[in-house]
């Protein structure tokens, strides 16, 4: 296996990076991309959340297929889906719809194609779980943590590069970010086809589980059936619903109120990725040893509340310093909350049911992302542009109360 390790690691790394880039490169740009077709916070929220909902629906099936038929064919099909979805998205943005059919935008045809593209790409997004399984296949338990470090590096790098690259390319031409993402997915596909060996041996293959085991709702039921982690799981869901809600409409808010460009948006979101990567990659370990997961989670939530509520106070003159201060607080906050809240749940589980419960948390994250983005877009349209940020601040208070009440007093003392 050693002589295949570098090509395998490279294939897994590019697959993980592609998974993150395909989502993050559009994060600050969707309002600008949609302006020729429709200007609606609700549509923006649904389009943003469609990717996560598709992932939530298909992820259990993709994992089961990789256990049954091997990692390479499943990753290959998923990356092919990413190429197809990105290609359709880029083509839709590039077509001269006014010349092809002047009434196409009014009929909603381009927007429908964009939804189909994001559904295809999201349904193909099980690559992260399968690439993680590849890393587990080729490493021993004592070396697995080091190999899994690739996951954090790839995700952090993808979130740092994606928005910045998307903003720069989007200022040149609105379809360029989509074509760049399509090109990267195509490179990923070639590397997988040429370099990735099959890492899941025939004698380790498993039969496909029963249909109900592939139902993503089943994973969520298992999480909520555990009274020891129920409140923390609700807090985890509420956190991702809230955070992905107001960040989804942030670009629309900055464009409509302060005329921010794609480059400005990309730089702001790239800063979030860099700060979160530094916090999770270098600072979280020493901070946990010094303060404990519970205190860091609550402190991170406090930073998120301040950052969220700071945004509505920006004016055309102060928008840059206020928004950059706010997103810096948001980045540090989410860099603290995400790993610490996962750890709190994991600690409560002990050694029993870790895999199923933590898999259920991933499902909660995807479902929360979809619902949060959709609700924030609707609120933006119906209740005013600043409403998602005010509601977000209030919901974060609820999340903090759930976290504080999700551990027994003895555990809280130990965490402190």
C-alpha positions in Angstrom: 0.0 0.0 0.0 2.9 2.4 0.7 3.9 2.9 -3.0 0.3 3.9 -3.7 0.0 6.3 -0.7 1.1 9.5 -2.3 -1.2 9.2 -5.4 -4.0 8.2 -3.0 -3.4 11.1 -0.7 -3.3 13.5 -3.6 -6.5 12.2 -5.1 -8.3 12.4 -1.7 -7.0 15.9 -1.1 -8.1 17.2 -4.5 -11.5 15.6 -4.0 -12.0 17.2 -0.6 -10.8 20.5 -2.0 -13.1 20.3 -4.9 -16.0 19.5 -2.6 -15.4 22.7 -0.7 -14.6 24.9 -3.7 -17.8 23.9 -5.5 -19.8 25.4 -2.7 -17.6 28.3 -1.5 -16.7 29.9 -4.8 -20.4 31.0 -5.2 -21.0 32.0 -1.6 -20.5 35.7 -2.0 -21.6 35.9 -5.7 -25.1 34.4 -6.0 -26.9 37.8 -5.7 -24.7 39.1 -8.6 -25.2 35.9 -10.6 -29.0 36.0 -10.3 -29.4 39.8 -11.0 -30.1 39.2 -14.7 -32.8 36.6 -13.9 -34.4 37.4 -10.6 -33.8 39.6 -7.5 -35.3 37.8 -4.6 -33.9 36.9 -1.2 -36.3 33.9 -1.0 -35.0 32.5 -4.3 -31.4 33.2 -3.3 -32.0 31.3 0.0 -33.6 28.3 -1.7 -30.8 28.1 -4.3 -28.1 28.3 -1.7 -29.8 25.7 0.5 -30.6 23.3 -2.4 -26.9 22.1 -2.4 -27.0 21.2 1.3 -30.5 19.6 1.1 -29.3 17.4 -1.8 -26.2 16.3 0.1 -28.4 15.5 3.2 -30.7 13.3 1.1 -28.1 11.3 -0.8 -25.1 11.1 1.6 -26.2 7.8 3.4 -26.7 6.1 0.0 -23.3 7.2 -1.3 -21.6 5.9 1.9 -23.4 2.6 1.6 -22.4 2.3 -2.1 -18.8 2.9 -1.4 -18.8 0.1 1.3 -20.5 -2.3 -1.2 -18.7 -1.5 -4.5 -15.5 0.2 -3.5 -14.3 3.8 -3.1 -12.9 4.5 -6.6 -16.1 3.9 -8.6 -18.2 6.0 -6.2 -15.8 8.9 -6.1 -15.5 8.8 -9.9 -19.3 9.0 -10.3 -19.5 11.8 -7.7 -16.8 13.9 -9.3 -18.4 13.3 -12.7 -21.6 14.7 -11.2 -19.7 17.7 -9.9 -18.3 18.3 -13.4 -21.9 18.0 -14.9 -23.5 20.2 -12.2 -20.8 22.9 -12.5 -20.8 22.8 -16.2 -24.6 23.2 -16.4 -24.4 26.1 -13.9 -21.6 27.8 -16.0 -23.5 27.2 -19.3 -26.7 28.7 -17.9 -24.9 31.8 -16.8 -23.1 32.1 -20.2 -26.0 31.6 -22.6 -27.4 34.8 -24.3 -31.0 34.1 -23.1 -32.3 37.3 -24.4 -31.3 36.3 -27.9 -32.3 32.6 -27.6 -35.7 33.3 -26.0 -36.6 36.9 -24.8 -39.2 35.5 -22.4 -36.9 32.9 -20.9 -36.1 34.9 -17.7 -39.7 35.8 -17.2 -40.7 32.1 -17.5 -38.0 31.2 -14.9 -36.1 28.8 -17.3 -32.6 30.0 -16.4 -33.3 29.9 -12.7 -34.7 26.4 -13.1 -31.5 25.3 -14.8 -29.5 26.8 -11.9 -31.5 24.8 -9.4 -31.0 21.6 -11.4 -27.3 22.3 -11.5 -27.0 22.8 -7.8 -29.1 19.7 -7.1 -26.8 17.6 -9.3 -23.7 19.1 -7.6 -25.1 18.7 -4.1 -26.2 15.1 -4.7 -22.7 14.4 -5.9 -21.3 16.0 -2.8 -20.8 12.7 -1.0 -17.2 12.8 -2.1 -16.1 14.2 1.3 -17.3 11.2 3.2 -15.9 8.7 0.6 -12.6 10.5 0.4 -12.4 10.3 4.2 -13.1 6.6 4.0 -10.1 6.3 1.6 -7.9 7.9 4.1 -9.1 5.5 6.8 -8.5 2.6 4.4 -4.8 3.4 3.9 -3.8 4.4 7.4 -3.4 2.6 10.7 -5.4 3.8 13.7 -2.3 5.5 15.3 -1.6 7.4 12.1 -5.2 8.2 11.2 -5.4 11.6 12.9 -2.4 12.9 10.9 -4.1 11.7 7.6 -7.4 13.2 8.7 -5.6 16.5 9.1 -5.8 16.7 5.3 -9.6 17.1 5.6 -9.2 20.3 7.7 -6.5 21.7 5.4 -8.5 21.0 2.3 -11.7 22.5 3.7 -10.0 25.5 5.2 -8.0 26.1 2.0 -11.2 25.7 -0.2 -13.1 28.2 1.9 -10.3 30.7 1.9 -9.5 30.4 -1.8 -13.1 29.9 -3.1 -14.7 33.3 -2.3 -11.6 35.3 -3.1 -11.1 33.6 -6.5 -14.8 33.8 -7.2 -14.9 37.5 -6.4 -11.9 38.3 -8.6 -13.1 36.3 -11.6 -16.7 37.5 -11.1 -15.6 41.1 -11.5 -14.2 40.2 -14.9 -17.2 38.1 -16.1 -20.0 36.7 -14.0 -19.7 33.2 -15.5 -15.9 32.9 -15.0 -16.1 31.5 -11.4 -18.4 28.7 -12.6 -16.1 27.8 -15.4 -13.1 27.9 -13.1 -14.9 25.5 -10.7 -15.9 23.3 -13.6 -12.3 23.1 -14.8 -11.0 22.2 -11.3 -13.6 19.5 -11.0 -12.5 18.1 -14.4 -8.8 18.1 -13.2 -10.0 16.3 -10.0 -11.8 13.7 -12.2 -8.7 13.0 -14.3 -6.5 12.6 -11.2 -9.0 10.2 -9.7 -9.2 8.1 -12.9 -5.5 8.0 -13.4 -4.0 7.9 -9.9 -6.5 6.7 -7.3 -6.2 2.9 -6.6 -9.0 1.0 -5.0 -8.4 1.0 -1.3 -11.4 -1.0 -0.1 -10.5 -4.7 -0.4 -13.0 -7.2 -1.6 -13.1 -9.1 1.7 -14.1 -5.9 3.5 -17.1 -5.2 1.2 -20.5 -5.0 2.9 -24.0 -5.7 1.6 -26.3 -2.7 1.0 -28.4 -2.0 4.1 -32.1 -2.0 4.2 -33.9 0.9 2.6 -34.9 2.5 5.9 -31.3 2.5 6.9 -30.5 4.7 3.9 -33.2 7.2 4.9 -31.4 10.4 6.2 -34.3 10.9 8.6 -33.3 7.6 10.3 -30.0 9.1 11.3 -31.7 12.1 12.8 -34.0 9.9 14.8 -31.1 8.1 16.3 -29.5 11.3 17.4 -32.7 12.6 19.1 -33.4 9.2 20.6 -30.4 9.8 22.9 -31.6 11.9 25.8 -27.9 12.5 26.8 -27.2 14.5 23.7 -30.7 15.7 22.6 -30.3 19.3 23.8 -26.8 19.6 22.5 -28.0 18.2 19.1 -30.8 20.7 18.9 -28.2 23.4 19.7 -25.9 22.1 17.0 -28.8 22.2 14.5 -29.9 25.7 15.7 -26.3 27.0 15.4 -25.9 25.9 11.7 -29.4 27.0 10.8 -28.7 30.5 12.3 -25.2 31.0 11.0 -25.9 29.8 7.5 -29.1 31.8 7.5 -27.7 35.3 8.0 -24.4 34.6 6.1 -26.5 33.6 3.1 -28.2 37.0 2.8 -25.1 39.0 3.8 -23.9 39.4 0.2 -27.4 40.5 -0.9 -27.5 43.0 1.9 -24.1 44.5 1.2 -24.8 44.7 -2.6 -28.2 46.3 -2.2 -27.4 48.7 0.6 -23.7 49.6 0.0 -23.0 48.7 -3.6 -20.3 46.2 -2.8 -18.6 44.5 -5.8 -17.8 40.9 -6.3 -14.1 41.5 -5.4 -15.0 43.2 -2.1 -17.4 40.4 -1.2 -14.9 37.7 -2.1 -12.2 39.4 0.0 -14.5 39.6 3.0 -15.6 35.9 2.8 -12.0 34.8 2.2 -11.0 36.6 5.4 -13.6 34.5 7.2 -12.0 31.3 5.8 -8.5 32.4 6.7 -9.4 33.3 10.3 -11.5 30.2 10.9 -8.6 28.1 9.5 -6.1 29.7 11.9 -8.4 29.2 14.8 -9.3 25.6 14.1 -5.9 24.6 12.8 -3.5 26.2 15.3 -5.3 27.8 18.3 -8.1 25.5 19.2 -5.9 22.9 20.9 -4.2 25.2 23.4 -7.4 27.1 24.0 -9.3 23.9 24.8 -6.6 22.9 27.3 -6.8 26.3 29.0 -10.5 27.0 29.0 -12.4 23.8 28.1 -15.0 23.1 25.3 -18.0 24.5 27.2 -16.5 27.9 27.9 -15.1 28.2 24.4 -18.5 27.3 22.9 -20.3 29.9 24.9 -17.6 32.5 24.2 -17.8 31.7 20.5 -21.6 32.1 20.5 -21.2 35.5 22.3 -18.8 36.6 19.5 -21.2 35.5 16.9 -24.1 37.4 18.5 -22.0 40.6 18.6 -20.9 40.2 15.0 -24.4 39.4 13.8 -26.0 42.4 15.5 -23.2 44.7 14.5 -24.0 44.4 10.7 -27.4 46.3 10.8 -25.5 49.4 12.2 -23.3 49.8 9.2 -23.8 52.8 7.0 -22.6 53.6 3.5 -19.7 55.5 5.1 -18.8 53.0 7.7 -19.7 49.8 5.9 -16.2 48.6 5.3 -14.8 48.9 8.8 -18.0 47.8 10.5 -18.6 44.8 8.2 -15.0 43.6 8.4 -15.1 43.9 12.2 -18.3 41.9 12.2 -17.1 39.1 10.0 -13.9 38.8 11.9 -15.9 38.2 15.1 -18.1 35.8 13.1 -15.1 33.9 11.9 -13.5 33.5 15.3 -16.8 32.6 16.8 -17.6 29.8 14.3 -14.0 28.6 14.5 -14.5 28.0 18.2 -18.1 26.8 18.2 -18.0 24.2 15.5 -15.2 21.9 16.8 -16.1 22.5 20.5 -19.8 21.7 20.1 -19.0 18.5 18.2 -16.6 17.5 21.0 -19.2 18.2 23.7 -21.6 15.8 21.9 -18.8 13.2 21.4 -17.8 13.4 25.1 -21.4 12.7 26.2 -21.6 9.6 24.0 -18.6 8.0 25.5 -17.6 5.0 23.3 -21.2 4.0 22.5 -22.8 5.1 19.2 -20.1 7.6 18.1 -20.3 6.8 14.4 -24.1 6.9 14.0 -24.5 10.0 16.2 -21.8 12.0 14.7 -23.1 11.0 11.2 -26.4 12.3 12.4 -24.8 15.6 13.4 -23.6 16.0 9.8 -27.1 15.5 8.6 -28.3 18.1 11.1 -25.7 20.5 9.7 -26.9 20.0 6.1 -30.6 20.2 7.0 -30.0 23.3 9.2 -28.1 25.0 6.3 -31.0 24.5 4.0 -33.7 25.6 6.4 -31.6 28.6 7.6 -30.8 29.9 4.1 -34.4 29.5 3.0 -35.9 31.2 6.1 -33.4 34.1 6.0 -34.1 34.8 2.4 -37.9 34.8 3.1 -37.3 37.1 6.1 -35.2 39.4 4.0 -38.0 39.8 1.4 -41.0 40.0 3.8 -39.7 41.6 7.0 -36.9 43.8 5.8 -33.2 43.5 4.9 -31.9 43.7 8.5 -34.4 41.2 9.9 -32.2 38.0 9.4 -29.5 39.6 11.5 -31.8 40.5 14.4 -33.5 37.1 14.3 -30.0 35.5 14.1 -28.9 37.3 17.2 -32.0 36.1 19.1 -31.6 32.5 18.0 -28.0 32.5 19.0 -29.1 33.4 22.6 -31.4 30.3 22.4 -28.5 28.2 21.2 -26.3 29.4 24.1 -29.1 28.5 26.6 -29.4 25.0 25.1 -25.7 24.5 25.3 -25.5 25.7 28.9 -28.4 23.5 29.9 -27.2 20.5 27.8 -24.6 19.4 30.3 -25.3 18.3 33.9 -23.9 20.6 36.5 -21.0 18.2 37.4 -20.0 18.1 33.7 -20.2 21.9 33.5 -17.9 22.2 36.5 -15.4 19.8 34.9 -15.5 21.7 31.6 -14.9 25.0 33.5 
